[in-house]
Amino acid sequence: MSNANFTKTANKEGIIVEKSRIVDLNDPKWAHPDGAELWYVDPALNAGSIAMYDPTVSSEEKLKNGNERQKSYMDQWWNAEHTCEITKHMVSGCPEEPNTEVEVWVVKPKNLKKRKNRVMFYIIGGGIYAINPNSYPIEKLCEDHCAVGIVVIYRMSWQAQYPAAINDLHAGYKWMYENADELGIHSDKVVLSGSSSGGHLALSLAFRLKRYGYSPRGIVTVSAQTDDIEKEGEGWYTGIWDSVEQHDALMQYLGRNFNSVRVGPEAMPNHATVEDCIGFPPTFMHQSEMDPDILRNLEFYSKLIRAHCFTELHVYGGAIHNNAVWAVVKSCGEPNDYSQQVADLFNNELEYCYKYDLRRPWVVEEYKRAFCEKFNLPVPETNEKE
């Protein structure tokens, strides 16, 4: 359905007129009853964040405000009490940007076993304009799944545009893989996870890793952004993180490449072709009905299906961006039955990735062999199994 079928009035109030039918998508009556109180969040509450990708704000002001915000977030993080041992490492850049150092955190819960441990490669979300570790359950996820956490402090869009963030994440993954013994981890049991732009970057990173012959155990995301294509009648919700906010944030990240075919899935996952998706890791996607690019999420999922990847997609009706599962995973407030069921499914899928090798082995092995032959490299041995 094209935008021509719609006449928008009083957008700030979320009123849409469609062929004489008035629909107020911001009314809690559209929400799942268990999440009605979280249905509409006024974007004004996010004004400070919006300024970080607002095209009318100068680059100098964004840089100044961004550095101040990040210092505040990091001071809060390092001054807080932690339940895990957290160490900071400065590592070399990836092959595509080798001279750029990258900050990587290693998160080790106290309940780790004396063996090669699983890895939670967690990517903090925040529209690629903020990294606030205090807002994400990094330690809890590592403890719940007895995994070593790897967290990369990637460059944000106001610091450097695409592919800076992917390059930094690639560097962190490469360092982790090459130092697996020292870190006490199993390099064949790495799961990528993230929420919102963290999910977007997890999916995009997997395409970069595939190009370099790495094969993560799986990917579990929440409300991942998958595309920058201009929307056609979707995302009429105008609460916090609506289609306009996502548009501006991705335009800042991609610059002149925004809404174009000049960049591939390492920039936006849905830029992938079905052929690009062959050999993609097992993927579990949790999306909300009101995610701004929900139709593009469905399109990306269909490509994974056609590429015969192991994949599952869960779309939660009556839910806005991130709220279907994240509040419970983060242990924020009292969970209700519905949100607890969703959170349990999220955690179960992480366990599935660790417990079972859901990768389609004939695809992965053929891909790695072809890659090595193309670049005249030795064919890697089969990964060690426990």
Phi, psi and omega in degrees: 000130184272163178297340182296340180278357185240144168238117184268133175228146177049054184304324182296340178260001177074025181269126179239133175253118181234104180051051177072007178255123182267128180233120177257094185288349180271356178287131181302348179296342178279347186276161166296136184308326181285350181235018185298325183290344180255007189295308183248120175244121184297124179303338180300333179291344182251020187302320180297323179287319181303324180297341182283344177229008177296122183296345180274351179268135184292155179298323180296318180291321177297318181296316180296308182293323180296316179297321179295316180296315181295322177298319179297315179298315184289323175299316179298318182295309185283342177270352181276161174279139182238148179268350179242160172279125183236124179239149182251137180227141172256121187239161180290155180290171180284169181303335182274350177206064191293339185268007180257115178287148183230137178273128180231134176258142172246123184249116183242111176293161180282346183265018179293149179266161181277073179198182173290122187264157174296165179232131171255099178274093190261130181250117182288132178273183180140032176068012185060024175235356179207144172234101180242093183296340181291343183264004184230147187275052187300309183293319181298316179297318179296319180292315182298330185247013178047053184234150171280130179268138172241121182234122180259129176270086185280161178288139181270165189296333178279351174266316180198138182279176175311136013259026186305311183298316180293321177300317181294318179294320176300316179299317179296319180293316180300315179298316179300314183297317183284342181245029185301315182296315180296325181278349180072037183239162176262109186292349178262005179233061180250124177247129176271137178210153178181164182240142178059238179294338173295322175292318176304310183291329177297315180293317179294320178300322181299325176293319177297314182297321179299322179296332181260008175087007176273149181223090177302157182292328180178175179224131176230118185234160175233125176049046180290140172277134183239347186209156177244006181296140179303139186280152179237082175082002178258164176069043180281351175300136184240020173283199184297141184054064176267186185294332179290316178297316180297320177304309184293320181294317180288328177296322177292322181292317187266342180060228182294345179275359181297137176056043180221171178260012183286341180239153185260204185291345175290344174266306179223124187307321184284001171284354181288149167269170176300320179298321178301329187278349179297128182086007180291147181297158173306133189228129176241116183247129174250119181233156178253151180307322184261016170301135187304327182244041185303321180293327177288327175299317179296322180295317179296318178302319181296328178292320177297320178298313182292336177274003179062036172278154172283116185208148175224144178232131177239118177250123185261116178290149178066030181229144176260178183311118174078343194275351184292327186233330196292324182300325182281318179300325180278356182060042178264116177074186181272121179288148171258176185301317184295309183293328179292322177297319179295315181296322178297320179297317178303311181292324178297322181291325173300317179295322178302318182296323179283318187286319184244145172269097184270001178295143177280098193299323182295329178287313183297314182295319179295321180296312182298320181295315180296322180297313182294321179294321181298320184255015176055047180250155176294140179291124183293148176288158178299138181301142179297136178249150178283000000 
